[in-house]
């Protein structure tokens, strides 16, 4: 039996990465941070499980107010993110090959948008957002200044990636 899910679709991943990069307020972003944001754009229902900092409690209410759909719950979110990694890395390499992100920065673990324009048709689709996607992109913007590493960092608050052995 074949089952399709956008989490494991390379071209959908390229599109989601572009969506995030176009809406975030940072010049560059760590690859792991972008992978986490992509996960939540793919599975917005999982955002209610994030440990929000106090200054983002208003944003927390947006995700907590929604009645959870038991069919959308993931049994092991860490494993799904791990399975998505190869697609996410391939999507970033694809974006680098089209010179939409900086290849040198990517090899250093960062994603930085270049000045090259996204084709108009794709750009228009990127800006067509559902309410859930808008909320996730608000989350992305809200978590922009949150450190990636440490006990109060993004990795720890989401529980998706291990942070205990990070060098920083």
C-alpha positions in Angstrom: 0.0 0.0 0.0 1.4 3.4 -1.0 0.6 6.3 1.4 1.6 9.9 0.6 2.5 12.4 3.2 4.0 15.9 2.4 6.6 15.3 5.2 8.4 12.8 2.9 8.0 14.8 -0.4 11.2 16.5 -1.5 9.5 19.2 -3.6 7.0 19.9 -0.8 9.9 20.3 1.6 11.6 22.7 -0.8 8.4 24.8 -0.9 8.0 24.7 2.9 11.7 25.8 3.4 11.1 28.7 1.0 8.0 29.6 2.9 9.8 29.8 6.2 12.8 31.6 4.7 10.6 34.2 3.1 8.6 34.9 6.3 11.3 34.8 9.0 12.9 38.0 10.3 16.5 36.7 10.3 19.2 37.0 7.7 20.6 33.5 8.5 19.3 30.6 10.5 20.9 27.4 11.8 20.0 24.2 9.9 18.6 22.5 13.0 16.4 25.5 13.8 15.1 25.5 10.2 14.4 21.7 10.4 12.4 22.1 13.6 10.4 25.0 12.1 9.8 22.8 9.0 8.5 20.0 11.2 6.0 22.3 12.8 4.9 23.7 9.5 4.3 20.1 8.4 2.6 19.0 11.6 1.0 22.2 13.1 -0.9 20.1 15.7 2.4 19.3 17.4 3.0 22.9 18.3 0.7 22.6 21.3 3.3 20.4 22.9 6.1 23.0 22.9 7.2 24.5 26.2 6.7 28.2 25.5 8.7 30.9 27.2 6.7 33.4 29.4 7.0 36.3 27.0 5.2 34.2 24.3 2.3 33.1 26.4 -0.2 34.9 24.1 1.1 32.7 21.2 0.8 29.6 23.4 -2.9 30.3 23.8 -3.4 30.2 20.0 -2.2 26.6 20.0 -3.7 25.5 23.2 -7.2 26.7 22.3 -7.5 24.4 19.4 -9.2 21.1 20.2 -6.6 18.4 19.4 -7.5 15.9 16.7 -6.5 12.4 17.9 -5.9 11.4 14.3 -3.2 14.1 13.9 -1.2 13.1 17.0 2.2 11.6 16.4 3.3 8.7 18.5 7.0 9.5 18.2 7.7 13.1 16.9 11.5 12.7 17.3 11.5 9.7 15.0 9.4 11.5 12.4 11.8 14.4 12.4 14.7 12.0 12.1 13.0 10.4 9.0 12.4 13.9 7.6 16.1 14.8 7.9 17.2 13.3 4.6 14.4 15.1 2.7 15.2 18.4 4.5 18.9 18.1 3.7 18.2 17.3 0.1 15.8 20.2 -0.1 18.4 22.6 1.2 21.0 21.2 -1.3 18.4 21.7 -4.0 17.8 25.4 -2.9 21.6 25.9 -2.9 21.9 24.4 -6.4 19.4 27.0 -7.6 21.4 29.6 -5.8 18.4 30.6 -3.6 20.5 30.0 -0.4 24.2 30.4 0.1 26.2 27.2 -0.5 29.1 28.3 1.7 26.9 29.1 4.7 25.1 25.8 4.2 28.3 23.9 4.5 28.9 25.8 7.8 25.5 24.7 9.2 23.6 27.9 8.4 21.0 28.8 5.9 21.2 32.2 4.3 18.9 33.5 1.6 20.7 35.0 -1.4 19.5 38.0 -3.4 18.2 35.8 -6.2 14.5 36.2 -6.8 12.0 33.3 -6.4 10.0 32.8 -9.6 6.7 34.9 -9.5 4.4 31.8 -9.6 6.1 30.2 -6.7 6.3 33.5 -4.7 2.6 33.9 -5.1 1.9 30.4 -3.8 4.3 31.0 -0.9 2.2 33.9 0.3 -1.1 31.9 0.2 -1.2 30.7 3.8 -3.9 28.8 5.7 -4.7 29.9 9.2 -2.6 27.1 10.7 0.4 28.0 8.5 0.0 31.7 9.5 0.0 30.7 13.2 3.1 28.5 12.7 4.9 31.3 11.0 4.0 33.6 13.9 5.6 31.0 16.1 8.7 31.0 13.9 9.0 34.7 14.2 8.3 34.6 18.0 11.0 31.9 18.5 13.6 33.7 16.3 15.5 35.2 19.2 15.3 32.0 21.4 18.6 30.3 21.6 18.9 26.9 19.8 21.1 25.3 22.5 20.8 24.9 26.3 18.0 24.0 28.7 15.9 27.0 27.7 16.7 26.7 24.0 14.5 25.7 21.1 15.8 22.1 21.0 15.0 21.6 24.7 11.6 23.3 24.5 10.4 21.2 21.5 12.0 18.0 22.7 12.7 17.1 19.0 16.5 17.2 19.0 18.9 16.3 21.8 20.7 19.4 23.2 22.7 17.9 26.1 25.8 17.2 24.0 25.9 20.3 21.9 29.2 22.1 21.8 27.7 25.5 22.4 
